[in-house]
Structure formats: structure tokens, C-alpha cells
Amino acid sequence: ISVEVNEGMMLITCSRFHLGVLGDRLTVLRSPSYVTFLDGQWPISGEKVPSLVALTMGFSVHEDLDWPGLQAGPLFQRPRANVLVVVRGVDSLSLPNNITSYPLDNPVPFTLDSVASTVHTLFADSTPVVLQLAPSEERLYMMGMANTVFEDLPVTLQQIRGRLSQEGSILNSLPVNSLSRNNEADLLFLSEIQVLHDISALLQRHRHLAKDHAPDLYSLELSGLEEISRRYGKDSPQFQDATSILASILQKFAADFFGVYSNNAVVEVVTVQNFETPLTRRSRSILATNQISNSQRPYNLAYQYNFQYAVIFNIILWLMIVLVLAVIAIAYNLWNMDPGYDSIIYRMTNQKIRLD
């Protein structure tokens, strides 16, 4: 199953034992026991977040991640999913105090397209789920090969308006307080909540998606808070209510994903007040040819080694070691062999001499 969706969304309500996560931060809400994030305040650059996600999924990266927050894990265990949520327009979220959080330096725009390409390259014969949601002019839209599970998701504001009035709408259970679905900024935030609620519900109904051996990738970018902040201001009751709802929803969303993937998923949240440069995202199919734009590679030359280099290197290295040890053992035994006792040729020759 390969899906690419573009635009943001998410949901939850607030708890009392919370630690304020201030400024631009990378927060790990959930991770399996074999993926270890160390406690500390080591800053990580925004442009390195895709490399961090790749490493948590057990993939190789082109450049080493010189960051001590992630500890090396077991070679033959990898998470079955990684969920990265980027929240724009907020400098603090009330999240539990038992989570790991790191400062985010140089908050430049980034995408997980390279990680998605790696998933599809390494697991081309499988059915990985690659779900990407990001802000766009069209608000919500779907691209790529949408499978039957996700193809019915509402993907335009008009469809969202209809979905919010249907049975199972989050408006029936979520205390929106000062928010109104008649305002476009509020509607965008509520649409993010509704669509993510639907994604979580779909995954829980179709748990077989989390049972295959191919890892899944979810990249979700939320801009509803940014719109509400721009419309009402950060001191407004609308912004405070939306922040409280989002913090609570993020925890529930992470818990749902963690449960669907049997505690084998990593869920991270990036809070960014403002990106340092405008984000311009070009929608494309996840199956399209990957064009690398790099000033240091003006002719779009391939990298010297691909992601299989480490595997090939280890196979050749250990095969050579085994063969060398085998040659040494055979040579040693031949050198110390007693021809009259160990060799059947000499033994039969001696017998024939005696008979003669």
C-alpha cells in the first residue's frame, strides 16, 4: 500500500501532570524499548531530522549524524513504523514530564521524501504505508497510489465540512469551547483533527496494515495553530483552547499508533514557531523518479555508494575471513599429516610392498 497525502491534521485534550515544551523542540512521545533516546539537552538541526528518522528505522544515511541523543540499537530489530508530527505556529505544548525532548536548532523546512524513497526502494515487493500530510494552497489533497483503506478520506475543505456534520464527527465529542466551525481558520484546525482521527480509526479497523514486515512512514505537518494565531493572536482564548486540544490529541494519537503497531513504533513531535525560510512544497507521486537538487552535484551524479554498501561490505569481509581461516586450517593439517598413517594412498602402497 503506498499513499501520499498532503496537508495537516491531528487531535487530543489536556492532562494535569505536564511539562512545558518551550520553543522549537523535537519531542519523542513514544518509542520501543530497543530504540533508545538518551536524556539530555543536545540540540539537533532541523535539516538533520530526516536523517534521524531514517536511523530510527534502521536505514543508512549519506552523512553520519553527529548527535549523541540517539543510541545505537540492535542490528536485527527495527520499528515497524515512524510517525513524525510537525506543529507550526506554537512555541510551547503541555506534554507529560516523562518524555524526552531536545532543542531544535536551525528550524529550516524539511520533508521525509528521501526516507519515503528509501522505504519504497528497499521494500518494492511489499506494501509499505507512506502517508504524508502537509500544508498546501488546496488545504487537503491526496496524491500517489492511494489504497482502498485511505482513499475515502476527506481531502478538501468542502469534503471536511460535510464530514464534520456526519456521524462520528469530532465535534460531537470534542469540547471546542471558543472555536467555531464557521470560521476558516478554526475550520482548518478542526479539519486537521478530524482527518487524523479518521486515520487512527482506519488503522485500528485495518490492523493487518501493521502486520507486514515492511516499515511504514507517516509524516504529518499541522498548520492550523499557525492560522489561528495569525487570525486571533496568541493571547486569544481561541489559541489557548486550540493549543490545549492539540496537546491532548497528540498524546492520544501517539498511544493509538503505538498500540496498533504492538509497541513497535516511534512517534516524534517537532514544534516550530516559524521556519527560517518559506516552505514551498511541490506535490509529486511517491513513485516518481527522484531528482536530487544539489549545488555540489550540478550534473545530478549518483552517490558513490548506495544504501546496500554496508551489507555488501560485510558479506565480502566475513566471507574473505572465513576463506582465509579455512585455508590456514587445511594447510596446517596437511603439514602435520603422517603420510603412512593418515593417507590411504601411502597405506595401500606399504601393504603392497609387504605382500611383494
C-alpha positions, 0 to 999 in steps of 0.5 A, a space after each residue: 500500500 503506498 499513499 501520499 497525502 498532503 496537508 495537516 491534521 491531528 487531535 487530543 485534550 489536556 492532562 494535569 501532570 505536564 511539562 512545558 515544551 518551550 520553543 522549537 523542540 523535537 519531542 519523542 512521545 513514544 518509542 520501543 524499548 530497543 530504540 533508545 533516546 538518551 536524556 539530555 539537552 543536545 540540540 539537533 538541526 532541523 535539516 538533520 531530522 530526516 536523517 534521524 528518522 531514517 536511523 530510527 528505522 534502521 536505514 543508512 544515511 549519506 552523512 553520519 549524524 553527529 548527535 549523541 541523543 540517539 543510541 545505537 540499537 540492535 542490528 536485527 530489530 527495527 520499528 515497524 513504523 515512524 510517525 513524525 508530527 510537525 506543529 507550526 505556529 506554537 512555541 510551547 505544548 503541555 506534554 507529560 514530564 516523562 518524555 524526552 525532548 531536545 532543542 531544535 536548532 536551525 528550524 529550516 523546512 524539511 520533508 521525509 521524501 528521501 526516507 519515503 524513497 528509501 522505504 519504497 526502494 528497499 521494500 518494492 515487493 511489499 506494501 509499505 504505508 507512506 502517508 504524508 500530510 502537509 500544508 498546501 494552497 488546496 488545504 487537503 489533497 491526496 496524491 500517489 497510489 492511494 489504497 482502498 483503506 485511505 482513499 475515502 478520506 476527506 481531502 478538501 475543505 468542502 469534503 471536511 465540512 460535510 464530514 464534520 456534520 456526519 456521524 462520528 464527527 469530532 465535534 460531537 465529542 470534542 469540547 471546542 469551547 471558543 472555536 467555531 466551525 464557521 470560521 476558516 481558520 478554526 475550520 482548518 484546525 478542526 479539519 486537521 483533527 478530524 482527518 487524523 482521527 479518521 486515520 487512527 480509526 482506519 488503522 485500528 479497523 485495518 490492523 493487518 496494515 501493521 502486520 507486514 514486515 515492511 516499515 511504514 512512514 507517516 509524516 504529518 505537518 499541522 498548520 492550523 495553530 499557525 492560522 489561528 494565531 495569525 487570525 486571533 493572536 496568541 493571547 486569544 482564548 481561541 489559541 489557548 483552547 486550540 493549543 490545549 486540544 492539540 496537546 491532548 490529541 497528540 498524546 492520544 494519537 501517539 498511544 493509538 499508533 503505538 498500540 496498533 503497531 504492538 509497541 513497535 513504533 516511534 512517534 516524534 513531535 517537532 514544534 516550530 514557531 516559524 521556519 527560517 525560510 518559506 516552505 514551498 512544497 511541490 506535490 509529486 507521486 511517491 513513485 516518481 523518479 527522484 531528482 536530487 537538487 544539489 549545488 555540489 552535484 550540478 550534473 545530478 551524479 549518483 552517490 558513490 555508494 548506495 544504501 546496500 554498501 554496508 551489507 555488501 561490505 560485510 558479506 565480502 569481509 566475513 566471507 574473505 575471513 572465513 576463506 582465509 581461516 579455512 585455508 590456514 586450517 587445511 594447510 596446517 593439517 596437511 603439514 602435520 599429516 603422517 603420510 603412512 598413517 593418515 593417507 590411504 594412498 601411502 597405506 595401500 602402497 606399504 601393504 603392497 610392498 609387504 605382500 611383494 
